[in-house]
Amino acid sequence: MSEHSHLGALPHRTLETPTATWVKRRVLLLNATYEPLTALSARRAIVLLICDKADPVHDDPEGPVVHSAEWSVALPSVIRLRTYVRVPYRARVPMTRAALMHRDRYRCAYCGGKAETIDHVIPRSRGGAHSWENCVASCAPCNHQKADKLLSELGWTLHQPLVSPKGPHWRLLSTTSDLDPVWLQYLGEGAA
């Protein structure tokens, strides 16, 4: 007898393992002012909803429903805190692979193709820093061709200035590479 045979004719989605459904999902958490704060684990989002600390903003009709003996909660894609939380000011957005790819819109800074890697404009072997002002998204062929050369040695130029992004949504982008399209309306113009 299989481990699920006693469940009979329950709908298929109740037989899925937690890791295959809601546990891996992320939920956008907004402050009471609709400012993006972070991407929460689904488990943390459910706790905030059940404890009446947050309200759903965007339901996900395709999303999973989490059940317990006492309640049933449809996992939304966006939730909002009921009370305002003051966020400490941080001067600089941390540079992560996810945030750099978002800044450069997943396009190679050299040829405009699809970016897959990160390149140091001034190579680290030549004293280049690992910073917003020296790193770009790059496709593998351009990264390989550039190697440890300077742009001037190749005759290449950058089409965009290399700047550190600013704004609360960039903190979120620095921690999350997989964005739900519903989130974009809360993340500002730099996220799209």
C-alpha positions in Angstrom: 0.0 0.0 0.0 1.5 3.4 -1.0 1.8 6.2 1.5 -0.9 8.2 -0.3 -3.4 5.4 -0.9 -5.4 6.2 2.2 -6.1 9.7 0.8 -8.5 8.4 -1.7 -9.8 10.8 -4.3 -8.5 14.1 -2.9 -7.6 16.8 -5.5 -4.1 16.4 -6.9 -2.8 19.7 -5.4 -3.3 18.4 -1.9 -0.9 15.5 -2.6 1.9 17.8 -3.7 4.8 18.0 -1.2 5.2 21.3 0.6 8.6 21.9 -1.0 6.9 21.5 -4.4 4.2 24.1 -3.7 4.0 27.0 -1.3 7.1 26.6 0.8 9.4 27.9 -2.0 7.2 30.8 -3.0 8.0 34.4 -2.1 5.5 37.1 -1.2 6.1 40.8 -1.5 5.7 42.6 1.8 4.7 46.2 1.6 4.8 48.8 4.5 1.4 50.3 5.5 2.3 53.1 3.1 2.6 50.6 0.2 6.4 51.0 0.1 8.1 47.7 -0.7 10.0 46.2 2.2 11.2 42.7 1.3 10.3 39.4 -0.3 9.1 37.1 2.5 9.0 33.4 2.6 5.5 32.0 2.1 5.6 30.6 5.6 6.4 34.0 7.2 3.7 35.7 5.1 1.1 33.2 6.3 2.1 33.9 9.9 1.6 37.6 9.4 -1.8 37.1 7.8 -3.0 34.7 10.5 -1.8 37.0 13.3 -3.7 39.9 11.7 -0.5 41.9 11.2 -0.9 42.0 7.4 -3.6 42.0 4.8 -3.6 40.5 1.3 -3.2 43.1 -1.4 -3.1 40.9 -4.5 -4.5 37.4 -4.4 -3.0 34.8 -6.6 -5.8 32.8 -8.2 -3.3 30.2 -9.4 -1.6 30.1 -6.0 -1.8 27.4 -3.4 -4.1 27.2 -0.4 -2.5 26.4 2.9 -4.7 24.4 5.3 -4.5 23.5 9.0 -7.1 22.0 11.3 -8.5 25.4 12.2 -8.1 27.6 9.1 -7.5 27.8 5.4 -5.4 30.6 3.7 -4.9 31.3 0.1 -1.4 32.5 -0.4 -1.4 36.0 -2.0 1.4 37.4 -4.1 1.5 40.7 -2.2 0.7 41.6 1.4 0.7 44.9 3.3 1.5 45.5 7.0 -1.4 47.0 9.0 0.8 49.3 10.9 3.7 51.4 9.6 7.2 50.1 10.3 10.1 52.6 10.3 12.9 51.4 8.1 16.4 52.5 9.1 18.2 54.6 6.5 21.0 52.8 4.7 23.2 54.9 2.4 24.1 52.4 -0.2 22.3 49.5 -1.8 24.3 46.3 -1.5 25.6 45.1 -4.9 24.5 41.5 -5.5 24.3 39.5 -8.7 20.5 39.8 -8.8 20.5 43.6 -8.3 23.2 44.1 -10.9 21.3 42.1 -13.5 18.2 44.1 -12.7 20.1 47.4 -13.0 21.4 46.4 -16.4 18.1 44.8 -17.4 19.7 41.4 -18.1 21.5 42.9 -21.1 25.2 42.7 -21.9 26.8 46.1 -21.3 29.1 45.5 -24.3 26.9 44.0 -27.1 23.3 44.3 -25.8 22.8 40.6 -25.9 21.4 38.5 -23.1 23.6 38.7 -20.0 24.6 35.6 -18.1 27.7 36.7 -16.2 29.1 39.7 -14.4 32.3 41.5 -15.6 34.6 43.9 -13.9 35.1 46.8 -16.3 38.6 47.4 -14.8 39.7 43.9 -14.1 40.4 42.9 -10.5 43.8 41.8 -11.6 44.5 45.4 -12.5 43.1 46.9 -9.3 39.5 47.2 -10.3 37.0 47.2 -7.4 34.0 44.9 -7.0 31.5 47.8 -7.0 28.5 49.3 -8.7 30.8 51.7 -10.5 33.0 48.9 -11.9 30.7 45.9 -12.6 28.4 45.2 -15.5 26.2 42.4 -16.7 27.8 40.6 -19.6 27.2 37.8 -22.0 29.6 34.9 -21.8 31.3 35.6 -25.3 32.0 39.2 -24.5 33.2 38.4 -21.0 35.5 35.7 -22.4 36.8 38.1 -25.2 37.4 40.9 -22.8 39.2 38.7 -20.3 41.6 40.9 -18.2 41.8 43.7 -20.8 40.8 47.3 -20.4 38.0 48.7 -22.6 40.5 51.1 -24.2 42.7 48.2 -25.3 39.7 46.6 -27.1 38.2 49.8 -28.5 35.0 49.1 -26.6 32.8 51.7 -24.9 30.0 51.5 -22.4 26.6 52.9 -23.5 25.3 53.6 -19.9 27.0 55.2 -16.9 27.8 52.8 -14.1 25.9 54.1 -11.1 24.8 52.7 -7.8 21.0 52.5 -7.8 18.9 54.4 -5.3 15.5 53.9 -3.7 13.8 51.4 -1.4 12.9 49.0 -4.2 16.6 48.3 -5.0 17.1 46.8 -1.6 14.4 44.2 -2.5 16.0 43.7 -5.9 19.4 43.0 -4.4 17.9 40.0 -2.5 15.5 38.6 -5.1 16.2 37.5 -8.7 12.8 35.9 -9.3 10.1 38.6 -9.4 6.4 38.1 -9.6 5.2 40.4 -12.4 2.5 41.7 -10.0 5.2 43.2 -7.9 6.5 45.5 -10.5 3.8 48.2 -9.9 5.2 48.6 -6.3 8.9 48.6 -7.2 9.1 51.7 -9.4 10.4 52.3 -12.8 13.9 50.8 -12.1 12.5 47.3 -11.6 11.0 46.6 -15.0 
